[in-house]
Amino acid sequence: MKRRTLLATGVAGLVTTAIGRPAFAAPADRQLTVALVPLDDRPVNTYCPQMTAASAGAHVLLPPRELLGRFFTPGDGAAIARWLGATDGVDGYVISVSMLAYGGLIASRTASPTLATTLENLAAIRNLRTTRPGVVIEVHDTIQRLAITSTGTDLDRYRDLLVEWAKLYDQVVNLGQEELRARLDAVRAQIPDQVVEDYLAARARNHQVNRLMVEWVADGTISHLVLSEDDTAPVGLARAERVELEALVARLGVGDRVEIFPGADEVDALLVARVVAAGTTPSYRMEYAGVSGENWTAQLEGIPFAENIRRHVAAIGGRVVSGDADIVLAVNTPSAAPGQRAADLDAFVGRIGDLLAAGTPVIVVDPLIVNKADHDLVSQMENRLDLAALLSYSGWNTGGNALGLALGHGTARWAHLRSSGSGYGVPDLREPGVAHAEYLLYRFVKDDPWKNVVQVEAYAHARAQGWNPLALTPDQKTYFDGWVRERLVPLTARYFADHFAGHRIVLGRRGAKTFTATLARFESVRVELPWDRLFEVTLEPRLQLS
């Protein structure tokens, strides 16, 4: 694609948007600020929300790093509750119940935190409502997944059995499929009583807290709530809990302020974007690579993907339409038959190119393969599209994760461009523009070459040494920090040079004037393993605009 076309595409994409400040815009003399209690300390729950906000000129305020815990060390919920009470001058709160109540997502899957301690920590949300009666309080909690966390210990031998038992129990006891009872009993006999008791105790406590959060929406404590189903399935104990929670939402009449959907790690970024884009009510139209999302359910999810899209869109404050839309969600779904895949991808990427050329903002959602990008799709996009012209892209982890991360980033950026005609000078537009480009680069490198190439090699290398890639010792972690850095730093620099360098990005528009800048230089990238495992990576590129 010629550079002349790239510039024209970027300018056209801005001309079609309306001008107007989001309802939650901060005063002109300061950034809009969102106080975030994240799900845990991993980049997906800290860096991703920060970059989502930064791409829109906003700021995320996090608790001190030492309060968030790390991997199997829980965060300090009581101290985070005190931190919440001391925050001031913010435009909205996004609060993970998993962190505030239990110390993070992994801690929430254990029976250790007592209900009494949990409720003491959660009282901070009530206190916020009392002391800041008009503030927006966005809250999210997880419906516990079926699997326990892999720990590298003897407990791991029961992980798959517990999942099977949880599914069978739901099928037999809740859904009346008595023909499965013999298998249910056989699986249960292979799991120690204490393991099942701890598992059920954690589920019971978490479900009680899930219910309490819905009740707090009804009484006005919480402005808006997301209950995300962490790695779910069409059947299982999580399904039964969801059905009960849906009934409670209906009974209390709070369906307009509560969403329940498959996902978890994406919700911090999604709700930060909801605060950033408040008042814009974006509309979205879907374009599918293959089958309709109405007829496809992503792996580890329990509802059709089109329904998951509708629920995520509602959570960000938007709406799905079938005609003209503010934003197109280009969604990579499977083909109806394997032989159609090449033609489907060719047509799909062609449609994305046509949309960009017509000035239509596009978000690309790549939920097809769990834990990584569809390399065939990304390769076509690299060869035929200007990646820097996209609002966002994600192919990370589960379908809901990929959807929410791309939706949050793209919507925040769209809202910023929409409002760029008021109250900004050119320097104010450049900082969000470079953050947007850095986050796009992060997403493509992390979701495709990291997941499809470098991580695969890292897992193989670890196993060849007799090491567990999901439970590294401190020395092994230090070794792999260097090993991964040696590969990802030059890879990220090359990716920038091949697909971003020299491309122009739209910064904003005032009146008839469109501001653009050229992606001029790759400065550096911070690379390390955030936890003692090879599943995810910290990757923070720094770029320069000309």
Beta strands, then each sheet from edge to edge (+ up, - down):
strand 1: 33-37
strand 2: 59-61
strand 3: 92-96
strand 4: 137-143
strand 5: 224-229
strand 6: 258-262
strand 7: 283-288
strand 8: 319-320
strand 9: 327-331
strand 10: 362-365
strand 11: 392-394
strand 12: 504-510
strand 13: 513-528
strand 14: 538-545
sheet 1: 2+ 1+ 3+ 4+ 5+ 6+
sheet 2: 8+ 7+ 9+ 10+ 11+
sheet 3: 12+ 13- 14+
end
